[in-house]
Amino acid sequence: MFRFSLSTLNRYFCKNFFFWFFISLTAILCIVSLFEGIELLRRSVSRPGTPLWLITEMVLLKLPTHLNTLLPFISFFATLISLWRLNQNHEILAARAAGLSIWQLVLGLSSAVTLLYAVYLLVINPIGSAMIGRYSQLEQIYFSTPSHSLSVFANGLWLRETDGHKKTIIHAQTFDLKTNKFFKITFYDFDNKGQFIGRYDAEQGHLEPGQWQLKDVYYWENQTQQDQFNIHLSRPSELSLHKIEENYAAPETLSFWQISDFVKMLEKTGLSSLKYRLYWHKQVAKIGLMIAMSFLAVLFCLQPTRYRNTSYLLGSGILCGFMIYFSSDIIYALGLAEKIPMVLSVWMIPLVTVMISMTFLLHFENPS
């Protein structure tokens, strides 16, 4: 069977698959980008003077994100169309009459899908993560007015908080969100013009609703030019532990190859790494979902064209593809909410789809 994957016939089938894959990719990304551009134009109405080149740049920067999301469905659609076209021309019928088995066909298509995903993971994913990071920056600058942001580095946690009167940069060398404790925490205050106002250094602090509670605080104010010390001090704040957990970098802004190191750093600092670990597993499982969708497409495209129910089968295949694709997102959300085990949330749909498809393919190949 491995020899077939290198045969002329398999190369011909893969050539057809690649052709329809890039046709489907172009068509779907154009449609999605059109709606993305319309949405950005709608948002720009409240921001007079937003240049058209900015909208165009943001639409292009978002393309890798759409590709990452739609890749299994594009693979399914390309397999469905390519096999249907081959079946229409009786080429599959002729190949099967010459001794081609369904499993050889599935193996050839699976190798093509694996090759495409390897290219995506090695080339497009690292570039796409940088592009979505740039998109997030532009969106924050031109379409949002965030009151706070967060960054995590090896030297600790950095926060930025903005209210109507001043801006504050907060740095905590170590922290534990489970116990709500921050150690060696420093506040740098600036006015709206960026002028330095003062600095607060606390040995320990914790967040309460609407305020920081600090212990052993040294603070220096630019107005008095003097150091002062308080055993206990309160500072108003709009931050909360939930906001801190939700506002560090989105997994999409990291390439597949950076996530493991970032997870290790988060675990050292005490932040939850669940969504990053789950996202990493999802990227690994995506090849399984793409192959599962290819199995499903094969299942719906092997009936001879003389049957009147060909259109019905194709429509059923597309409907099943949509259902499986959206079911995978629902199961993933359950894993993110820790309702089901992490590995199960990303691998359940691909495995179930492959097993069901193989059952029907076995029955089709050996109807007796």
N, C-alpha and C positions, 0 to 999 in steps of 0.2 A: 504493500500500500504506500510505503514511503517513496518507492520508485515512481509511483504515479504522480506524486507532487512535483516531480521534475520533468514529467512528460510533456510533449507538445500539446496534447489535448488539455491538460490542466492549465498550461500557460495560456491557452486560448480562452478558457473559461475565466481565468483570473484577469486577463486583459479586458474582457467584457465587464467584469465586476468593477475594476478600477475606473473604467470609462464612466459607468453609471454612478459610481461613488462620487467622482468629482463633479459630475453634472448635478447630482442631488445635493452635494455640499454647497455648490455655488447657488443653486436655486433657493435652498432653505436659508442660507446665511443672508442672501439678499432680502428675502421676505422679513426675516427677524430684524435685520439692520434697518429696514424701512420703518418698522414699528418703533424701534429704538430711537431713530431720528425724530419721528413724530412726537414721541414722549419728551425728548430733550427740547424740541421746539416749544412744546406746551409749557415746559418748566421755565424756558427762557423768556416767556411773555412777562413774567413778574420781575425779570431782570433786564430792563431796557439797555440796549447797547451791546448785548452779547453777540460776538461776531459769528458769522456762519462757519468760518474755518474752524472755530472751536467745536461747534456741533459735529462737523465732519470728523475732526480728529478724535473726539470722544466715541463716536460710532465705530471708527476703525479700531480704537484701543479696546473696545468691548468684544471684538470678534473672537479672540481666543476663548473668552469665557463662554460665549454661546457655543463654540465648537466643543468645548469640554462637556457642556451639558447635553448637547444633541448628538454626540458622536455615536452612541449605540443605535439611536433611531435612524441616523443617516446610513449607518452600515446595514441595518435591516431593510431600509427602503431601497438601497442600491442592490442588495442581494435579490430582493423581490422583483425588481424591474429587470435586472439582467437575466435571471432565470426564466421569467415570463417571456422575454423577448426570444431567448434561445428555444423555449418550448413552442412559441408561435412559429418559428422557422423549422420545427421538427428536428433541431440539432441534438437536443437531449434524447429524443426518441431514437435517433440514429446511433448515438453514443451508447445508449443502454442496449441496443440490439447488438452492438459490437462487443458487449461484455462489461460495460461500465456499471459498477454498483453505486448505490446511493452513498455508501460510506466513503468511497473514493471521492465522490463529488463534494461531500461534506468536509472531508479532510483538506481538499484543495482550497475550498473557500475559507476554511478556518485558518489555513496558513497565510492566505492573503490578508485576512482581518488582523491576524497577529502582527504581520509585517507593518501594516498601516498604524497600528497602535504603538508599536515600537518606535516608529518615526515620530509619532505625536509625543510620546513620553520623553524621548531623547532630545528632540529639537524644538517642537512647538511649545511644550509645557513650560520650559524655563523662560523662553521669550514671552509667552503669554502671561506669566506671573508678573514679570516686570511691566508689561503693558497695562494690566489691571491695577497695579500699584500706581502707575501714572494716572490712570482714569480716576481712581479714588481721590488723588490729590486735586485734580482739576474739578471734580464734582464738589469737593469740600470748599475749594476756593470760590467757585462761580455760582454754585447752587445751594450751598448749605451755610449755616452759621452755627457750627457746633460750639457748645459751651465748655467742652472738655475733650481731651484726647489722651491717649495712653501709649507708651512704648516700653518694651521690656528688653533689657540688655543684661550682660553678664554682671555688671556692677550694680544691678538693682532695678527698681521700678521708677519710671518717670511719668508724671502726670501733668497735664496743663488744664487749668480751670479759668474760665472767664466769666465775670459778672459785669454789671453795667458800669462799674467804677474802676476796676483794676483787673490785671491778669496775674495769675499765679502759676509758677512752675514748682512742682513738688517732686522731691527725690527721696526714696526710701531705700536704704542699702539692703535690708532684709525685711521680710514680712511673711505673715501667715494669715491668709484670708479665712481659713477655717475657724481660727480663734479671734479674728479681727484685731490683729496686733501688727504694728509697723514699728521698726526699730531704726535708730539713726536717721530720723526723718528731717528734711530741710525744706523750708518754704522760701521761695524767692518772689517778692512782690514787685510788680511794675504798674505804672499808671497806663491810661489808654494811649499815651504818646510814646510808650516804651521806656520811660524814665524809671530808673531803679528807685524803689521806695524803701524797702527794708528786707531783712532776712531773719528767719526764725529757725533755730536748731533745737530739736527735741530728741531726748534719748528714746522716748517711746510715745506712741500715740495710737488711738483707735477711732473709728468712725461711728458716730451716732447720727440718728436722723437730723439732718440740717446742720451738723457741726462736727469739727474735729475736737477730740479731748486729748490734750498733750500733757506730758509729764517732763519735769526737769528741762525747762525751756530757756535758752538764751536767745535774746532777740536784739537786733540792732536796727534802728530807724534812721533814715537819712535826714529827717527833719531835726532830730535831737543830737545826732552824731554821738550817741552814747549806747553802751551795752547795758542790758538789763537782764534780770533773772527772775523767773517765776517757777514755783514748784508745780503748779497746775495752771493751765491756760486753755481757753476755748477759742476756736476760730470758726466762723460761719462757713458753710460749704454746701454746694448742691450735689456733691458726689455721694455715691452709695456703693456698697460692696457689689451689688448687682451690676451697676454701671461699669465698675472697674473690670469685672469678669467678662462683660459683653463687648468691651471697646478695644481690646488689643487686636493686633493685625488679623484680618480675615484670612482663612486658610488659602483662599484663591490667590492671594498676593505672594505666596511662597511656592517655589517650584517643588515638584515631587521629591527632588533630591535634597532639599533643605529642611523638609518637615521633621525628619528624625532628630536632627540636631536641635531644632527649635523646641521640640517636645521635651528633650532632655533639659534644656534651659528652663522651660516652664516648670517642670517638676522640681528643679532645684529651688526656684523662687517661690513655689507654693501655689501658683496659678493652675487652674484646671486645664489639662491638655486633652480632654475628651474629644472636642470637635476636631482637633488636629489629628489625633490618632484615627478617629473615624473617617476623616477625609482621606488620610493615607491609605487606609484599607479600601475605601471606595475606589480610589484610583487603581489599586491592584485588581480589585474585583471587576473593574470596568471591562477588562479584556474578556472575562467570563461572561459578562452580560452581552457583549458584542457577538461572541461566538454563539451564545444561546439564542440571540435574535436571528442569527444566520441559520441555525437549525430550524427555527420556526418558519423562516422564509422558504427554506427548501421544502418543508412540509406542505406549504400551500401552493407550490408552483409545479408539482410533478404530475398533476392530472393531465391527460392528453387533451389537446385543444378541441377535439370533436365533442367533448362534453359541453352541454349547455350551461352547466353551473360554474364555468371558469370564472366569470365575473363575480359570482357570489363567493367563490373561494378566495379570490384576490381581495375583495372587500372585507371578508372575514379575517384574512391575514393582517390587513392594515389595522382593523379594529383590535385584534388580539395584541398587535405590536404596541398600540397606544395604551391598552390596559396594562400590559406588563411594564411598560416604561414608567407610567405614572404610579403603578403599585410599588415599584422600586423606590420612588421618592417618598411614598408614605411609610414604607418599612424603614427607610433611612431616618426619617423624622422620629420614629419610635425609638430607634437606636440612639439618636441624639438626645432624646428625653430620658434615656436610660430605662426604658420600659422593657426592652429586650436586649440580650447580649450583643455586644458590638459586632463581632464577627458574623453572627447570624443576620444582623440587619443589612449587611452588604452582600452576603453570599447566598441568602435564601432564595431570592428571586432567580438569579442565574442558574442555580442548581436545580430548582423545581422546573424551570422552563426547559432545560436540557433534558431532564429525565422524562418529562411528558412528551417532548418532541421525539426523543429516541424511541419511546414506546410506540408512537404512531408510525415512525419510519420503519421500525422492525415489522410492524403489521403490514405496511405497504410493500416492503421488500419481500416478505415471506407471508403472503396472505393465507396460506394454508395453516 
